Amino acid sequence: MESGLLRKYASDAGGLRAARHGPHGHSASARTAHSMSASALRKKSDASLVRKVPFAPLRPLLANLQEVFLGTKLAVLFPAVPLAIAARYAHFGQVWVFALSLLGLIPLAERVSFLTEQIAIYTGPTVGGLLNATCGNATELIIALFALMQGKIEVVKCSLLGSVLSNLLLVLGTSLFCGGIVNLGVDQPYDRKQADVSTGLLILGVLCQSLPLMLRYAVGAGEHSVAADTTGLDLSRACSIVMLLAYVAYLFFQLKTHTQLFEPQEIDEDGEDQEEAVIGFGSGLFWLAFKTVLIAILSEFVVGTIEPTSQSWGLSVSFISIILLPIVGNAAEHAGAIIFALKNKLDITLGVALGSATQISMFVVPLSVIVAWIAGIQMDLDFKLVETGSLFVSVIVTSFTLQDGTSHYLKGILLLLCYIVIGACFFVTRQPSSHANGNGAGMAVPSGTWNAQVA
C-alpha cells in the first residue's frame, strides 16, 4: 500500500504537480462542485502523532489510515458501521439495524467522494470527471440496485424520487435561505448557464417519466388503445435509453466542449493547494473498493429492514424512502453545499444540488430500468400520479426560482415550504398492501384495464 503522507507528494515539485497543471498553470484534475462540496467537511490530519510511532516502517500505513478514516469531520459516525454489522448478526432488532446503517452511510458516502477526487488527480480531467459522474451518487445507486434485486420496486422508485426532490427543494432551499440570511444586503449572483442546462435535462427527465403515467390514464379512460399489455413497460425502456443518451451528451458537454461552465472557482482561504494528493493512487483504489463494499453491506441492511422499521415507527415505506433515505444518504454533500452558500459561493452550491438531481434523474433512474430489464424484472418509469406530479412541480418551481441569476433568502423559504408540503403529503399517504413491493410493470390500474384496451 502506498504512503499517504502529504509531504511525499508535495516535495516532488516537478512530478505530480506538473502532471496536474497545464502550461498556463490551470488545474487539470476535474475538480467538480460535487467533490468541492464534500471537501467542506474535511479536516487536516495531524501528522505529529504518526511521527511519534517508534517503528518507522509502520508510519506510512498509519498516516494512510489516519487520512482515510479521520480526515473528515464526520469521523465520529464511523463507529455506527461496525455497530450496524454487529446488530445485524447479533439480532439486536431490525429497527436498530436500520438506524445504525443509515448513520454509517453518512461518513462512508463522504469518504467515497474524497477517494474519487484523489483518484481523479492522477487520472486527469476526463477520467476524473467520469468518476465523479458515476460515483457521485454511489449510495443511492447501490441502495436502488439492492432493492431492485429484492423485488422492492416501490422502494427503488421512491428513494430515487426522494433524492431528486431533496436536492432540488431541501438542499437548494436551505442553502439559498442560509446564504441569504448571512449575506443580507449583499448581492448573491450565480451563473445561470449551468442552471439552465441542468433544469433543461430535468424537464426532459420529467417528460420521460410522465409519458408512461399519461399513457396508462389515457388507456384507462378509453382515449387510446395499445398493442399489448406490456406497452407501458416497453415505452419506459425506450425512454430510459433516451435519458441515458441525453446524459452521455451532457457529460460530453460538461467534460469536453463547455468545461468553462462547470468549473467553480474556489479561493483557498489558507493559501494552500487544495488539490494536492494526500494518498497514493493504489491506496485510493483499494480504499474506494473497500468502502464501496461497506456501503453495499449497509445498503442491503437498510433495504432488508425498511418494512419492519416502517411498521415499528408508524410511517409508510414511501415516506421513509422519499424523505428519510435521501436526507441521510446525501447528508455530507448537502452540508457542504450549505457551507459554500454561507460563503457566498452559489455556483458551487448550484453545481451540487442541480448536478446531483440531474445525475439521479438522467442516469440512476434509467439505469435502474435497464438493469431490471436485463435481470428480467418488470420495472417501468411510471412513478404514479402524486409522485410524478410532485417531481414535475418541483422542477418547474426550481427553474423559475433560478431564472434571474441572483438569490435571496425568500427564494430559499419558498423551496423549503414546497418540500415541507410534499413531505406532509407522503406522511399521510399509505401504500396499499397489494402494491407494497410492486413486482411488475408498475401499471397500477384497475384489473383488466390494459387488456380491455388492447387493440
SESE-737822 format. One record per residue (C-alpha): residue in one letter; x, y, z. Coordinates in pm, whole numbers, plus 32768, in hexadecimal, padded with zeros to 4 digits. Layout:
% SESE-737822
AXYZ...
***
This chain:
% SESE-737822
M800080008000E808A81527FA1S80E5825B809EG7FD9835480F9L80C68461817AL808085B080DER81EA861C80E2K824B84FF7FFCY818085947EE3A81B487037F38S832E86D87F24D8323865C7DBFA82F887B17D1FG833E873C7BBFG827385FC7BBFL810D85EC7C37R80DB87667C3AA814F87827AD1A806C86657A6CR7F4287127B01H7F7D886C7A74G7F8488D6790CP807E89C5786BH7FC18AF178EFG7FA48A6F7A50H7E388A0A7A3DS7DC988DA7AFEA7D7B87A37A38S7CF286CA7B4BA7B7E86DB7AFDR7B24877C7C47T79AA87987C40A78AC884A7D19H784686F87DA3S79A386A37E20M79E188067E9AS78A287F87F65A790F86BC8017S7A6687598056A79BF885C8135L7997874B823DR7AFF86D88231K7C09872E832CK7D8187228323S7E1F85F583C6D7F16862D84E2A8056857D847AS810285BA85C8L806D84828664V80DC83AC8542R8240842E8558K825183C086C3V821E82528665P837081AB86B0F835380A7859CA83A381758463P8322807D8357L81CC808D83FCR81AB820783DFP81408219826EL8029811E82ADL7FAF81D983E1A7FBC83228325N7EEC82878210L7DEB82018309Q7DDF834F83B9E7D9884068276V7C8D83118200F7BCF82E98347L7C1784238411G7C36852582FAT7AC885868317K79F4863A8416L7900851783FAA79FB841D8487V7932841385C9L7826834F850CF790F82388498P78C7815F85CDA776681378547V77EF805B842EP78707F3B8508L774D7F6D85F8A76567F3D84D9I77057DFD846FA770C7D8285D7A759C7DD88606R75447D1984CBY75F27BD6852BA75AE7BED86A1H74397C1E865DF741A7D628724G72E27DC08665Q729C7E2B8501V72507F938562W73AB7FB285FEV74477F1E84C6F738D801783ECA73E7814784BFL755780E984EBS757A8098837AL74F281ED8318L75E682998404G770681C98380L76B882278219I76F1839A825FP786E83948291L789A827E8190A77F283508082E78D6847580D4R7A0C839A80CCV79AE83097F79S7999846C7EF3F7AEE84B87F8AL7B9083817EF9T7AF683C07DA3E7B8B851C7DA7Q7CE084947E0CI7CDF83987CEFA7C6F84AB7BFEI7DB2856A7C47Y7E79844F7BA9T7D8D83F37A8CG7D5D854D79F6P7C27861F79B8T7B65853A78D0V7B8283F57994G7B6484B77AD9G7A28855E7A5FL7995840E79FBL79EA83847B54N793784A67BF9A7812847D7B0AT77E7830C7B5FC785582FC7CCDG77C084477D3CN767D839C7DA6A770782437DEAT763682187F26E74EA82507E74L755181717D53I75B980517E36I747D806C7F0AA73AB806E7DCDL74587F3B7D40F74307E757E82A72C07ED17E9BL72987E777D2DM73327D207D59Q72467CE17E7EG711A7D407DA9K70CA7E7B7E71I70787F517D45E6FBF80597E0CV70E980897EF4V71C780C07DC3K70DC81BE7D2AC709782787E6DS7203828C7ED9L727183147D87L714F84077D77G71A184787ED8S730D84B87E78V72A185A37D60L71A486577E3CS729F86747F57N73A687137E78L72BA88017DC8L71EE88767EF3L72918820803FV7402884E7FEFL73DC89707EFFG72D18A137FD5T739B89FB8116S74D28A798064L74248BA67FCCF73788BF88114C74B28BDD81EBG75868C9080E9G74868DA680CBI746B8DD78243V75E58DE1827AN761F8EC3814CL75018FB98184G753390ED80B0V7638903E7FDAD75EE8FD57E75Q76038E5B7E4CP76388E207CD7Y76678CD37C28D769A8C5D7AC5R75478C1B7A27K75DB8B537908Q762D8A2479DFA74D68A347A84D74298A487931V74DD891078B5S7480884779EAT731488B679F6G72EF886B7883L7365870678BCL728286E579ECI71558750791DL71AF8647781AG71C485497933V706D85AD79B7L6FDC85897859C706A842B7832Q6FE383C87989S6E8F84657945L6E4983B977F9P6E0C82597888L6D2782F3798FM6C6383BF7891L6C4B829477AAR6BBF81BF78C2Y6AB282BD7913A6A6382FA77A3V6A308185776EG6964816B78ACA688282867838G684F81E376E4E68F483017628H6A00821F7593S6A4580AF7567V6B8F7FF6756BA6C1D7ED274AEA6C6A7DFD75E0D6C4E7E047759T6DC87E3A7770T6DC27F7676A1G6DF7805377D1L6F277F897836D6FB57F9676D5L6F7E810F76C9S703681347815R715F80717796A716D81427658C715B82837725S726F82017808I735481D176DEV73068335766FM735483B877CDL74A1830377D6L74FC838D7680A74A584EA76FDY758284B3782EV76A584447753A767785817683Y7672864877C7L77BB85AB7836F785B85FC76E7F77D787607704Q785A877E7869L79AD86D57844K7A10873476E0T7960884B7627H78E78937773CT79C288EC7867Q79D18A5D78C3L78648A54792EF78A789477A33E79EB89BE7AD1P79978A5C7C20Q7AA48B437C9FE7AFA8B067E0AI7BE88BEB7EC4D7CBF8B307FBBE7CA98BFF80F6D7DE28B62818AG7EB18BAB8055E7EFA8A3B8018D7EC2895D7EECQ7D7F88A67F33E7DB687B77E12E7EF5871B7E98A7EDD85A07EADV7EEE851D8010I7EE083A87FC2G7F7682D87EABF7EBE825C7D79G7ECB80EF7DE4S7E5681457F41G7D39820F7EB3L7CBF80EE7DDDF7CD97FFB7F01W7C1B80D77FF6L7B1881357EF0A7ACD7FC47EB6F7ACD7F7D802DK79DC80958084T78FD80407F5EV78DE7EE17FEDL78827F74813FI777C80518099A76F27F1D7FE8I76DA7E5F8133L762A7F7A81E8S75487FB980BBE74D97E5180C6F748D7E7A8239V73C17FB481F5V72F67F1580E0G72BA7DD881A9T723F7E9082DFI717C7FB08248E702A7F048260P704C7E9283CET70C67FEF8422S6F998083836EQ6EAF7FB38444S6F6D7FFD8586W6F7B8176854EG6E1C819184BFL6E9E822E8380S6E5581C1821DV6F678122814FS6F3A8235804EF6F7783448153I70B2829B81D4S713182618071I70DE83BD7FEDI71378490811EL721F83D98210L730383118129P736984358045I73A98521816AV7494842C8212G753783A680D7N759A8501805DA75D685A881ADA774A85E68170E773186918020H75F78748808DA76AC87DC81B7G77C8884280D2A76D688F07FE4I764989BB8104I77A68A18817DF78028AA18028A76BA8B638018L77178C058163K78608C6D80BEN779D8D0B7F9EK78198C057EA5L76CC8BA77E0BD77618B187CCCI77EC89F87D99T76A289D17E54L75DB89C57D0FG76D688D47C7BV769D87E67D9EA752387FB7DB6L74CE88077C43G75ED87207BE2S758086107CD4A741286347C6FT747286187B00Q754E84EB7B41I743A84357BFAS7327848F7B04M73E5845979BFF74D983457A1FV7476827C7B53V7302826A7B05P732281F0799AL7447811179F9S736A80667AFCV7264802379F0I736A7F967903V74057EBA7A13A72AB7E3D7A6FW726B7DF17900I73AC7D2578ECA73557C707A2FG71F67C1E79B5I714F7D087AB1Q702C7DD87A37M70807F377AAED6FFA806079EEL700481DB7A05D6E9F81FB7A84F6EDA829B7BDAK6D6282C97C0BL6C9984087C15V6CF984B27D5DE6E69845F7D38T6E8284D17BCDG6DB7860A7C13S6E9886647D36L6FCC86377C5DF6F3B87087B42V6EDA88297C24S702C881D7CD7V70EC883B7B90I701089597B17V70278A167C62T71A189EB7C6BS71C28A5C7B02F70FA8B9B7B41T71B38BDD7C86L73058BDC7BD7Q72A58C9F7AA0D73318DF77AFDG74968D9D7B63T74878E2A7CC5S74138D9D7E10H737B8E0F7F5BY72F28D5F808CL71858D6C8019K71D48C817EF9G725D8B887FF3I71268BA580CAL70458B5E7FA0L71078A247F40L710889A980A8L6F9289DD80CBC6F5B89167F8CY702887FA801FI6F6788068167V6E1887F380B4I6E8A86CE7FDDG6F17861E8111A6DCA865181C6C6D1585B7809FF6DE6847A80ABF6DD084748227V6C56844B821DT6C50835580FAR6C5781DF812BQ6CB680E38020P6BB57FD07FDDS6C457E858053S6C097DE67F00H6CF27EE57E5FA6DF67F057F70N6F027E527EAEG6E847E8D7D4FN6F057D6E7C88G6ECC7DC77B2FA6E8D7ECF7A38G6E1F7FC67B3BM6CD57FF87A84A6BF2801C7BB0V6AAA80237AF1P69647F727B35S696B7E037ADEG69427DC17970T696E7F2B7902W6A947EEA7820N6A027DAD778DA68B97E5B774EQ69667F677687V6A4C7E8875BBA6A147EC6744D
***
